[in-house]
Amino acid sequence: MSGPNAGTPEATVDWVVVCESIGRDNATGRLSLIGLASHLPVPSLPLLLNEHRVVARLAHLQAGQSVDVSFGIVTPAGLWITPAADDAAELEMVGEFVVITLRSLPLREEGIHRFEVSLANGSAASVEVAVWLCSPRQEHPHVH
């Protein structure tokens, strides 16, 4: 082992979640995840998913260390989607967390979508989220 970082573990992606929003407490550095999504019932397809967040926690990240982060989604059909336009997804580092704000992610089919965050060193983690069509609730008249 040689070099300035010998013996120091490399940064790794610890976990990934999809949520509706986040809250930040600048005084404590805490990040609160709001509306964790294990599934996404949607009214119609295709649909642009916007303002949801993908959050990944990085382990072994050293203070001031820069990391090369990649993000993508694998669709139920096996297609790999990476946001191509700058405005499709916004990535920011918040302490040891990577926060990806989805601006215009197209969902075209029902089924399991895998959201994946990876680092240039090969470390990756993902979360699977089911997407399905839901019919709007119909009001039934009350009968007495």
C-alpha positions in Angstrom: 0.0 0.0 0.0 1.4 3.3 -1.0 0.2 6.8 -1.8 -1.5 9.5 0.3 -4.7 7.5 0.7 -3.2 4.1 1.6 -5.4 2.4 4.2 -8.3 4.9 3.7 -11.4 3.2 2.4 -12.9 4.4 -0.9 -16.2 6.2 -0.9 -19.1 3.8 -1.5 -22.8 4.2 -2.1 -24.5 3.0 1.1 -28.2 3.2 0.1 -30.6 4.9 -2.3 -34.2 6.0 -1.8 -36.9 7.8 -3.8 -38.9 10.4 -1.9 -41.3 13.3 -2.6 -39.3 15.9 -0.8 -36.4 16.6 1.7 -36.0 19.0 4.6 -32.6 20.3 5.7 -31.6 21.6 9.1 -28.6 23.7 8.5 -27.8 24.0 12.2 -27.4 20.3 12.8 -26.7 19.2 9.2 -29.6 16.7 9.3 -31.5 15.7 6.2 -35.1 14.6 6.6 -36.7 12.5 3.8 -40.4 13.1 3.3 -42.7 10.7 1.5 -40.5 7.7 0.9 -41.7 5.9 -2.3 -41.8 2.1 -2.5 -44.5 2.5 -5.2 -45.8 5.2 -7.4 -49.5 5.0 -8.4 -50.0 7.3 -11.4 -53.2 8.5 -13.1 -52.0 7.9 -16.6 -49.0 6.9 -18.7 -46.8 8.3 -20.2 -46.1 10.8 -17.4 -43.3 13.2 -16.6 -42.1 12.6 -13.1 -41.0 15.9 -11.6 -40.0 17.3 -8.3 -39.4 13.9 -6.8 -36.0 13.3 -5.3 -33.5 10.4 -5.4 -31.3 10.5 -2.3 -28.1 8.4 -1.9 -25.9 8.2 1.2 -22.2 7.9 0.6 -20.1 6.0 3.2 -16.4 6.6 3.7 -16.6 10.1 2.1 -13.7 12.2 3.4 -14.2 15.9 4.1 -13.6 17.9 0.9 -13.4 14.8 -1.2 -14.9 15.1 -4.7 -16.6 12.1 -6.3 -17.8 11.4 -9.8 -21.5 10.4 -9.4 -23.7 8.8 -12.1 -27.5 8.3 -12.1 -29.9 6.3 -14.2 -33.1 4.3 -14.2 -33.7 0.9 -15.6 -37.2 0.5 -16.9 -39.4 -2.6 -16.7 -38.5 -3.3 -20.3 -34.8 -3.2 -19.4 -34.0 0.2 -21.0 -31.3 2.3 -19.2 -32.4 5.9 -19.0 -30.0 8.7 -18.0 -31.2 12.2 -17.9 -29.7 13.8 -21.0 -30.8 17.4 -20.6 -29.3 19.6 -17.9 -32.8 20.5 -16.7 -34.0 16.8 -16.5 -32.3 16.2 -13.2 -30.3 18.4 -10.8 -27.6 16.8 -8.7 -26.3 18.4 -5.5 -24.1 17.2 -2.6 -25.5 17.8 0.9 -22.8 16.5 3.3 -22.5 12.8 2.7 -25.8 12.7 0.7 -26.3 12.9 -3.0 -29.6 14.6 -3.8 -31.0 14.3 -7.3 -34.0 16.4 -8.1 -36.0 15.0 -11.0 -37.3 17.7 -13.3 -38.7 15.8 -16.2 -38.2 12.0 -16.0 -40.5 10.2 -18.5 -42.4 7.2 -17.1 -43.8 5.2 -20.0 -44.8 1.9 -18.6 -46.1 0.1 -15.6 -43.8 -2.2 -13.6 -40.6 -2.1 -11.5 -38.3 0.8 -12.2 -34.8 0.6 -10.7 -33.2 3.9 -9.7 -29.4 3.6 -9.5 -26.7 5.8 -8.2 -23.1 4.9 -8.9 -19.6 6.2 -8.4 -16.7 6.2 -10.8 -14.9 3.6 -8.6 -17.6 1.1 -9.3 -19.6 1.4 -6.1 -23.3 1.4 -6.8 -26.7 1.0 -5.0 -30.2 1.1 -6.3 -33.8 1.0 -5.2 -36.7 -0.6 -7.0 -40.0 1.3 -7.2 -43.2 -0.1 -8.6 -45.2 2.1 -11.0 -48.8 1.3 -11.7 -51.9 3.0 -13.1 -54.6 3.8 -10.7 -58.1 4.9 -11.6 -59.4 8.0 -10.0 -61.7 7.5 -7.1 -65.3 7.7 -8.1 -67.8 9.3 -5.8 -70.7 7.0 -4.9 -74.0 8.7 -3.8 -75.0 8.0 -0.3 -78.2 6.0 0.0 -80.2 6.2 3.3 
